Amino acid sequence: MTELAEYFEATIQRGDRVEPRDWMPDAYRKTLVRQIAQHAHSEIIGMQPEGAWISCAPSLRRKAILLAKVQDEAGHGLYLYSAAETLGTSRRELTDKLLAGKQKYSSIFNYPTPSYADVGTIGWLVDGAAICNQVPLCRTSFGPYGRAMIRICKEESFHQRQGYELLMTMMRGTDEQRAMVQESVNRFWWPALMMFGPPDDASPNTAQSMAWGIKRDTNDDLRQKFVDMSVPQAEALGVTLPDPDLKWNAERGSYDFGQPDWDEFWAVVKGDGPCNAERLEHRRKAHDDGAWVRGAAVAFARLEEEL
Ligand code: ACO
């Protein structure tokens, strides 16, 4: 082992941060770029399912909340692209890969949002799952990623609460509103569990990412934490989680629960989910529509250089 590699290993073992100018193995860099890019793309594509509701939210207050939330997601994407840039990959390169279908984004954003209750359910369950997954990432071994996660998690926590508050308001409303919430939860529960990735024994990246301190918990451990956290919240809300196998296991001090449909998960990851084509098409169009802004920014930067 070279001196540089020894230093890297020692940094990881001490639980210290690796910084952009430090030596790192190529595979560590590649894994980080893969994970951070997917994460950034998820934030950007993740604006779509809820963004569609901005103009139809039922009051000015709800519109303003949703607008602010969707803007936050854009900001999260930008922090994450910036973190990836410190590893030597440009935002443009990553965007091109997303648009060409060569990089992934979270499966959850390939599900439709036909009901306004979905805005609340996304806040409660999807942002709730994101927090569960991302709070440990504040301690990830790569400095810029961990620091980006701190701010992102603070904002995600607001997002989760606004979703829960929206659902709570609907649950205090009419029978029709309560039915809307239950129907939405029925659709989002299983896809939310899939956000944590495949079971540990089918996850090719977990072991190495844990050894490098990129991931701090396994997919299954985080999924369990999310279920344990969500059950009392569902009870307080008055909704039923759509899992007949969900029950308290006193011995383990955790809930037992059923498995999501992993065939569905892999189909969505591979591009065959209900909205994959639509999400990418929308993103491509937004990118093309923004070409003049990028062109103007480049022209302005050149002009400044000349002055
Ligand atoms: N959606 C899409 N692809 C997924 C998902 C998912 N929910 N879960 C796993 N995958 C992909 C992995 O990216 C990997 O594919 P790849 O090797 O081509 O990159 C493959 O399935 C196998 O999975 P793992 O070996 O378990 O992959 P990994 O160790 O990267 O773990 C995880 C996946 C847990 C999502 C991890 O990357 C992570 O924690 N990422 C940061 C959080 C994040 O991206 N969140 C985005 C959604 S939250 C939000 O934006 C609000």
Residues whose N, C-alpha, C, O or C-beta is under 5 A from the ligand:
A	BS01	ACO	Q35 Q38 H39 S42 E43 G46 K104 Y105 S106 S107 A130 M194 M195 F196 G197 P198 S203 P204 N205 T206 S209 V269
